[in-house]
């Protein structure tokens, strides 16, 4: 209801702009996500320039209101208290980015098309004032925020002021306006860089300054960007950070062409070489200095640890070269480096201090709590990259994770057990470990291991070598997946190569006996439960080799429960045989010729899953030959043939029905009287529907032209 109310408010945005802004800012912090999204979308639309509103296109007299809405928006924001600006920061930044947009758009509708127009904002007095005041407000905001994420958000909004339209030639007034804004932004960036201690923020400043330099044709802007660069380059500490962490850092000469690749991360190998040089001088610079530095770098925020490949390798190198320092770091600062335990553990495990590391690992295992298992996770995952694997420690980790009911750690143990099973001498012990972990994961409702290990050939190799009963243990676990994605398909395909029947049974169980608790859990987590994917990527190759077995199994399910067959058994057959292979067609034809009523019903239901494709006609014709005219199944066959799938255009259905008619014209000369009789009636119906659709489309076009006052 609130979202609907917001949509109503949006209709008043040009009449009661200030009130609408304040209401949307309030809604932008609402506890309901749907309300926040609606408010954010409307805030963005309210702040941006609209061509029709600005110039008055399509209005009586053609008089627009210029930048008046944007001036009212900035008026409202400037009147907000510091506390209000902090509380509504996300909404405020959304408005500012709209106010600083260099382009304006509009949409004009006609009876046959929607015309989208786009242009640069005019550099008139109102727009210049809006942009100047918006930049001043962003500077005010930066002084108000405290967290790193908020600082980065404010910098991103400020960077919007330096962006041009980028669509080719623009007038001088527009270029001068953007250049003046860009110089002010760069000056502000330089001022921040002089005082900012957070190196991730400095990295963002460098990144944005470079791209302003790159995209600008103004000598003044490029000079201002180089001044900001000089401030950033003066920090030796940032130079080290950029090498080791710099996922957004800019390397090389800014004046070189972008295609040179030195402007960005460029060669990861060059950074790795430099990281090894830095690691070699750790002892010379002092372990206390590097302890502080590592802890500082470890506070870099990122949702993806894959952004730290060089820092990972650096820490592993430090742990290998200075094991005493690394071990002390783990003992004294383990909490602060918790996200980077794996490279340190790897360096120590493969080095001389393994015996001293073991007591620490065992201590972590013994003291682990249900609310803090990141150390257990690291101790398990490190064995994916060590020189050898300690199955004993993995077993202890599994038992502790079981006691804590921590599926995440158990999943890592299972993943390591598969991923490190290439060596013959270790495979038996690791296989046993995996098979111990899997039922426990099943008990906790977790099958996530398949997504973490599917790309390793060891995964499919181990599963392929399992006994029939062991494969069923895997299938019982995989039944907990909310969707069968390509990762799970690879594992299922490895089983299907040996036992296609059990995989077909597994898929039928998902369709006819879905795990309700899995569906409920997926919905609670914001996802969806899907019995089958829209199409298979690899699994059909293994299953389609025996169409008789597949059809028999699906027919058994149909005999027990024929309801919703088009969306269950027929859908499975369509996924396994998407193009009606010769073997599949021959088996269906045999079933129709030899089958009873239930087999005929089944075959007609299968045809309905194929969207009326022409290749179903041989089976459809065999059904017509077997069925009496009064049979309700004849109507099912007719529906299957009539199905058009997706059509487009005003006359899409008209053309589709005519194509359907042409496809069966030769049936009128078939030797079988039932086929000829069906074809005559069917073609007559298609012609009637085609003509009806033609009239409907003509009338629809006429009405739309009337609505838009067109001739």
N, C-alpha and C positions, 0 to 999 in steps of 0.2 A: 504493500500500500504506500509506503514511503517513497519507493522508487517511482510509482505512478504519479505521486504528488510532485516529485522532482521534475518529471517530464512536463507536467502542467506549468510549473514555475518557469521552465525553459521557454515556454511560449511568451512569457512576459519580459524576456531578457533585455529587450530594447525599450521597454516602457518603464520598468522599475529596476534598472540595472543594479543599483547599490543594494537594494533589498535582496535581489536574487543572488548577488555575489555572497552576501553574508549568510544566506540560507544554504547555499551550496558548500561554502567553507565548513559550516557546521556539519552537514551531511558527509563531507569527505573524511571525517574522523569517526563515523558511526561504527558500532560494533559489528553490524552485518556487512559482509563483503559485497553483496549485490548492491547495497545502498552506496557504498564507497565507490564502486566502479561506475555506477550511474552518475554520481556527483562529479567524479573526475572527468568523465566524458563530456558532461555539459559545461564544466569549467573551461575545458580546452576549447570547445566550440564558441563559448561566450567571448573569450579573449581574442580569438583570431579574427582577422579582417575578412569580410565577405564582400565580393565585388558588387553584388546587387545592392547590398545595404550601403556600401560606401558611396557608390555613384548613382544609386537610385534606378538601376536598370529595371525596366518593367513596371515602374511606378508611374502614376499620373504626373505628367510634367517632367519625369525623369530626374527628380531631385533627391539625392542621397543625403545621408547624415554624416558622411565623412568619418573621422576618427572619434566622434563623440562617445560611442560605447566604450572604446578603449580608455579614453580620458576619464570616464566615470569609474571604470574598473580601477585604474591607478589611484584615483582620488580615494576610493574606498579602502584600498590596501594601505595607503599612507596614513590613514586615520586609525589603523589597527595599533593596539598597544604592543609592546615587545612580547608580552606573554601570549597575546592572541596570535601573533605571527609565529611564535615557536610552536604553539599548540596545533596550528593549522598549516604547518610548514609544507607538507606535500601538496595541498591544494593551492597554496600561495605560489609555489614554484610552477605548478601546472599553468596557472594564470600568467605568470611572468614569461614562460616559454612561448605562450600564445601571443602575448603582447610584443615579443621580440622576433616573431616569425617574419622573415623577409618576403613572404609571399601571401597572396590572397586568392581565394577560390570562390566559385559559385556553381550551382547546378540548375539547369533549365530543362524543363520537361516538355515534350511534345507527345503526340499520339503514337509515335513510332520510335522515339529515341530519348535518351537523356544526354544532354550536352554538358560536359564538365569543363569549366573555364579556369584558367590559372594565370596569374600575372604577378609581377613584383609590386610591393607596396609603393605608393607614390611618396617621394621624399618631401612632402609638404610640411608646413609648420606643425600641424597636429601630430603627425607620425613622428617627427623629430623629437617633439616634446615628450611623447609617450615613451619612446625608447630611452631618452635621457633620464627620465624619472624612474624608469624600470631598472636601469643600471644602478642608479643611486640606491634604490630599494634593495637590490641584491647585495650591495656593499654593506648595507645596514644589517641584512640577514646574516652575513658571514660573521659579523661580530657577535651575533646572538647565539649561534649554534655552538655546540661543544663536541658532539660525537664525530668520529671520523666519517661515518656514513652520511651524516647531515652535511658535513663540510664538502664532501665529494658531490652531493646533490646540488648544493648551491653553486659550486664551480661549474657543474654541467649546465645549469641555468644561465650563468654568466656567459659561458662560451657561446650560447645561442645568439648573443648580441653581435658576435663577430662573423656570423655566417652570412654570406651573400646568397643569392638565389641559385647561382650556378647553372643557369640555362642559356647562357650565351650573352649577347650584347645587351647592356642596360644603360640607362642615361647617366650623365655625369653626376647629377644631383644624388641619385641613389648610390652610386659608387662612393661619392664623398661622404655620405651619411654612414655607410657601412665601414668605411676606412676610419672615420673619426671614432665610431663605436669600438672598432677593433683595437685602436691605439689605447683607448681608455681601459679596455679589458686587459690588454697586455701589461699596461702600467700597474693595474691592480694585481695581476698575477705576480709581477715582480716584487711588489710590496709584500705579498703573502709569503713568497719564497724566502725573503730575507729573515722572516721571523718564525716560519713554520718549522716545528721540530718533527712532525710526523712525516716520515720519508715517503709513505704511500701517497700522501696529499701532494708532496713535491713532485712525485712521479706523474700524477694527474696534471699538474700545472705544466710540466715539460711536454707531455703528450699533446695537450690542447694547444699549447703555444706553437708547437711544430706544425700542426695542421692549419692553424691560422696563417702561419708563414707560407706554407705550401700552397694554399688556395688563393692567397691574395696577390693581386698584380700591383699593389701600391708599394712603392719603395719605402714610404714612411712606415707602413705596417710591418714590412719585412725587417726594417731596421729596429723597430720596437720589439719584435719577436726575438731578434738576436740579442738585444739588451736583456730581456728576460732570461734567455739561455745563458748569458754570461753570469747572471746572478746564481742560477742553478748550478752551473759548472764550477763555481767557486767552492762548492761544498764537496770536499773529499769524501765525506761520509756517504753522501748520496751516490757518488761514483761507484763505491763498493756495493751499495744496495742495488744499484741499477744492474750491475753485472750479475749478482747472485740471485736477485729476486725479479728485477725489472720486466715483468710481463707486459707493461705498457710503456717501458722506457724507449727513448729514441737514441739510436746509435749512429755514429758516423757524421759526415759533413751535411748540414742542412741544405747547402746550396746545390747538392747533386740531384740528378733526376730521380724521381721516385722509383723508376724501374731498376735503379742501382741496387735496391734492396738493403742498403746499409742504413737507411733511415729508421728502420724498426728493429725487431729482434734479429733480422738478418740471419747470419749463420749461428745456429745454436752451438756448433762445434767451437767457434771462436770464443764464445762466452765460457764454454766448458774449459778451454785451455787457460783462459784468464783466471777462472775459478781455481784451477789447480795451482797457478802461480800464487794466488792470494792465500790458498791453504798452506803453501810451503812457508809463508812468512808469519804464520799465526804465532809461533813461539817467539819470534823476534819482536813482534809488536806487544806481546804480553797476553797471557791467558785471561787475566782479569778484563782487559780491554775487549777481547773477543767473546768472553762470556756475556758482557753487557750488550755487545753488538748482535750476537746470535739471538739473545732474548728479545731485543728490539725488533729485529727482522722477523722473528717468529710471530709477532703481533699483527702482521699484514693480514688484512681481511680478504677472504675469497671463499666462494662456495665450492670451488673446484680445486682440489690439491694438484691437479694436473698443470696448474699455472706455475708450479714451482720446480720444474725438472732440474734446473741448474743448482738451486739451493739444496735440493735433495742430494744431488751428487756431491756437492761441496761438503755437506754434513757427513756423508759416508766417508769421504776422503779424510776429513778431520778426524773422524773416529778411528780410521785405520792408521793414520800417521801419529795421532796423539791419543792413544787409548786411555791413558790415565785421565786426561782432561775430559774426554768424552764420557767416561764412566762416572767421573765426579759430577758432570753436568746432569746425567741421568739421576744420580742419587740426590743431588741438591735442588735441581730445577725441573724435575720431571713434569710437574703440572704446567709450567710455562711453555715447555717444548712438546707438549702432549701431541700436537698435530704432526710433529716431525720426529716421532720416536723411531719409525721404521728405518730410515737411513742410518741413524746412529746405532741402532741395534744391529743392523746388517754389518756395518763396519767393525763393530766389536766382536760379533759372532764369528766372522770370517778371519779375525785377527788373533792376537796373542792373548787376549783377555777373556776368552770364552769361559774359562773356569771361574773367573771373578764375576762375570756377568750372570752366570747361572743362579747363584743365590738371590740376586736382585729379581730375576724373572720369577723364581719360585716364591719370593716374598710378595710380589705383585699378585700372583695367582692366589696365594693364601689370603691376602687382605682385600681382594676385590669385593666390591659391594654391588648390589643390583642397580644402584643409581649412578655408578661410575665404573664402566667396563672398558673404557678406551684403551687402557693398558693391556687388557686381555686381547683386544682386537689387534693391537700392534704386534704383540708377541706371536699371534697366530699368523698374521699376514706377512710378517718379515720372512717366513720360510718359503714364500713364493720366489724370493730372489737370492737366498743364501746359497753357498756352495753345496751344503748338504742339509738334510732335514733330520730333526730329532723327533721321531714319532712318540717318544716317551713324554716330552713336553706337550706335544699336540694332544696326547691322550689326557694329560692333566688339565689342559685348557678345556677340553671337551667336557670333562667331569665337572669342572667348576662352572662352566657356562650352563650345564644341565641343572646343577643345583640352584643357580640364579635364574633359571628359565630365560636365558638370554639367547634368543634365536640368532641375533646378529653375529655374535662370536662363534656360535656353533656353525653358522653358515661359512665363516672364514676357514674353520677347521676342515669342513667338508671340501671347500674349494681348494685348499692346499693339498689335501689328500689326493684329489684328482690331478691337480696341476703339476705335482711333482712325482707322478707315477711313471715317468718315462724309463727310469733305471730299473732293470729287471730285479736287482737285489733288494730294492725298496718297495716294489709294487705290491707284494703280498701284504705287507704290514699296513701300507697306506690304504689298500683296498678294504681291509678289515676295519680300519678306522673310519673310512667313508660310510661303510655299511652300518657301523655303530651310530654314526651321527644322523643318518638319514631318517630312521624311525623316530628319533627324538625331535627332529625338525618337523616331521609329519604331525607328531603329537601337539606341537606348538602352532600348527597351521602355517608353516613357512616353507616355501619352495624357491626362495630367492637365489640359492646357490647357482642355479642354472644360468642366471643372467650375468653372473660374475665370472664364469669359467667356460662358457659355451665356445669361445673363440679359440681355446686351446685344443689342439688335436688330441691331447691325452684324455680329454673328457669323453669324446665319442669312442676313442679306442678302448678305454676302460669299460664303458657301458656295453660296448659291443662284445666284450669278453665275458660278461656276467652270465651266470646260469639263468635258466628261465625264472626260477623263484627270485633271484636277485634282481632281475629286470622288473619283476612285479613290485618289488619294494620301491624301485625308482618311480614306476608308474603311479603307485599309491601316493607318493609325494607330489608328483607333478599334477595330480588331480586338484591340488590346492591352488594352482595358478589361476588368477582371475582372467587371464587371456593366454592363448597359445600364440606367442610371438615367434619371431624367427629364431631366437635363441633356443627356446624349448623345442622348436621344430627340428633343429639339428640333432638334438639328443633323441627325440622320438624317431627320427629317420634312421639313426644307428640301430635302434631296437627293431624297427620295421624291416631292416635288411635281413634280420634273422628270423623274426617272428611277426610278420605283418598282421596276423589274425589278432594278436593281443593288443596291438595298437589300434586296430579298428574297433575292438571291444572297448578300449579305453575312450575312444572318441564317441562311441555310442552311449557309453555311461554318462559322459558329460552332457550329451543332448537329452537323454531320457531320464537320468537320475542326477541332475546337477546338485552340486554341494551348496545348499542354501546358506550355510554359515559363511562360505567363501564369498558368495555374492553380497551378503550383508556386510561383511568386513570391507570389501572393495568399495561399496557405496559409502560406508562410514569414512573411509580414507579419501573420499572425493573422486574415486575412479569408477569404473564400470566392470561388470562381470560379462564375459563374452564366451559362450560355449564353444564356438568355432570362429576362426578368423574369416574375413571376407574371402580370402583365397590363400592357398598354401604356396610356399616358396620352393620347398624342396621335398616335402613329405609325400606329395602325390607321386613322385618318381618311384618310391618304394612300394606304395600301396596299390598303384594302378596296374601292376604286373599280374595280379590275380583278380580280374573283375568278377569271376564267378563266386569266389569266397566273399568278396566285399558285398556283392548283391545279396547273397544268402544271409549274411549277418544282419544287414539292414532290414531285409525282409522279415527276419525273426522279430526284430524290434517292432516293425509295423504290425505284425500279427498280434502282438501283445497290446499295442497302443497306437491306433491309427490317427489320433488327433494331432493337429498342427504338423502333419507330415511334411508339408512344403518347407517348413522352417526348421525341421529337424533332420530326419533321415534323408530326404531329398536334397537338402542343403549339403549334407555330408558327401553324397554321391556327386553332386555338382562340383564340390571342391576337389575331390579326388580325380574326377574325369571332366575337367572343364570344357574340353573340346569334343567329347563323344568319341573316344578312340574306337577303332574297328572292333577290338575285342569286347569292349563294353556294349557297343551297339548290337553285336552279334548275340551276346548273352541276353540282352533285353528282348531281342526278337525271338530267341528260343523260349524265353519265359512266357512271352505273349502267346506263342503258337501252342505251347504245351501246358500252360498254366490253367488254374481254376479261376473263379471269380476274384478271389483275393489277390492273385498275381496280376490280373488285369487292372484292378483298382490301383495296385501298387505301381505298375508301369505308368499309368496315366498321371499319378501323383509325381513321379520322377520327372516327367516331361514338363510339368508346370514350373520346375525350378530353373529352366533354361531360357526364360525370357523370349520364347517364340523363335529361337534360332532355327535357321533352315535345316540344320543337320538332324533335328528331331523328327523330320517328316517320315523317314522310312519306318520308325517304330510307331508313329502315329497312324500310319496307313495300315500296319499290321493289326493294331487295335481296332480300327474301324472294320476290318475284315472279320474279326472275331465277335464284335459286339452287335447285339440286335439294336434296331433303330430306337426302340423305347428305353434302352438302358441309360440311366443317369450318367454313366461313365462317359458316354458320347459327348455330353456337355463339358466334362472335364477335359477331354481331348481338344474340343473346340476352343476352350479357354486357353489351353497350352499353346495352340497354334496361333491364336489371336494376339497373344501377349506381344507388345511392341518394345518393351524396355523403355529407355529414355529417348524422347524426341525433342526437336527444337524448332523454333520458328512458328509463325502464325498458322501455317498449313502443315505442321509436322505430323499431326495425326492423320490428316487427309492423305498425305503422301505415304505414310506407313501402312494404312489400310489398303491403298492401291497396290503397294508392293506385296502385301500378304495375298491379295487376290491373284496377282501374276504368278506367285510361287506355286499355286495349286491348280492352275488352269489345265495342266496336263492330266490331272486326276480325272477330268471329265471323259478321257478316253481309256481309263483303266479297265481291264477285263472284268474286275470284280464289281458286281452291281451295287453292293453296299458302299463301296468307295465312290462310285459315280454319283449315287444319290446324295451322299454326304457332301460331296464337292459342290453339286449344284445348289444345295441349300446354303452351304457355307459361303460360297461366292456371292450369292444374292444378298446375304446379310452384310458381307463386307462392303458391297457396293452401296447398300443403304446407309451404313455407318459412314462411309467415305463422303457421300453426298451431304449427310447431316452435318458432318464436321466442316465441310466446305461452307455451308450456309452459316454455321455458327461463327466461323472465323471472319466471314464477310461482315456479319452483323456486328461482331466485336470491334472490328476496325472502324466501321461507320460510327458506332457509339463513342469510341475514343476520340475520333476526329471532332465529333460534336462537343464533347467535354472540353476539348482544347480550342474550340472555336476555329477549326480549320476547315477548309473547303473539302 
